[in-house]
Amino acid sequence: MTKTAAALILALSLALGACSDKGAQQLFETAQFEEKQHNLDHAKKLYEEIVTKHPQSEVAAKAKERLEALKAAK
């Protein structure tokens, strides 16, 4: 593998990782909005999606916290 190809693969990996975090962040913001609108079932589904599809994202831990809080509030 040439240095150029390796650099290209690295750049693409970093870009895709950033997209993943961006997608997780958007899901988190939507989940927060749903919570504020008292659509708790939908908010839970969005938080669960973050945890399962974006476990390494920055907001995954926050999503887990919100899930626990919503389950405890039942």
C-alpha positions in Angstrom: 0.0 0.0 0.0 1.4 3.3 -0.9 1.7 6.2 1.5 -0.9 8.1 -0.5 -3.4 5.3 -0.3 -2.8 4.9 3.4 -3.2 8.7 3.9 -6.5 8.6 2.0 -7.8 5.7 4.0 -6.9 7.5 7.2 -8.6 10.7 6.1 -11.8 8.9 5.1 -11.9 7.0 8.4 -11.6 10.3 10.3 -14.3 11.9 8.2 -16.7 9.0 8.6 -16.0 9.0 12.4 -16.9 12.7 12.5 -20.1 12.0 10.5 -21.0 9.4 13.1 -20.6 11.8 16.0 -22.6 14.4 14.1 -25.4 12.0 13.5 -25.4 10.9 17.1 -25.5 14.6 18.2 -28.5 15.2 15.9 -30.3 12.2 17.3 -29.5 13.4 20.8 -30.9 16.9 20.1 -34.0 15.3 18.6 -34.5 13.1 21.6 -34.2 16.1 23.9 -36.8 17.9 21.9 -39.1 14.9 22.1 -38.7 14.8 25.9 -39.7 18.4 26.1 -42.7 17.7 24.0 -43.6 14.8 26.4 -43.1 12.2 23.6 -41.2 10.0 26.0 -41.5 6.7 24.1 -40.0 8.3 21.0 -37.3 10.0 23.1 -36.4 6.6 24.6 -36.2 5.0 21.1 -33.8 7.8 19.9 -31.6 7.5 23.0 -31.5 3.7 22.5 -30.5 4.2 18.9 -27.6 6.4 19.9 -26.4 3.8 22.4 -26.6 0.9 20.0 -25.6 2.6 16.7 -23.1 5.2 18.0 -21.7 3.6 21.2 -18.3 5.4 20.8 -19.8 8.9 20.2 -19.5 11.7 22.7 -23.2 11.7 23.5 -23.6 8.0 24.1 -23.0 8.3 27.8 -25.5 11.2 28.0 -28.0 9.1 26.1 -27.6 6.2 28.6 -28.1 8.6 31.5 -31.3 10.0 30.0 -32.6 6.4 29.4 -32.0 5.5 33.0 -33.7 8.7 34.2 -36.7 8.1 32.0 -37.0 4.5 33.1 -36.7 5.6 36.8 -39.4 8.2 36.3 -42.1 5.6 35.4 
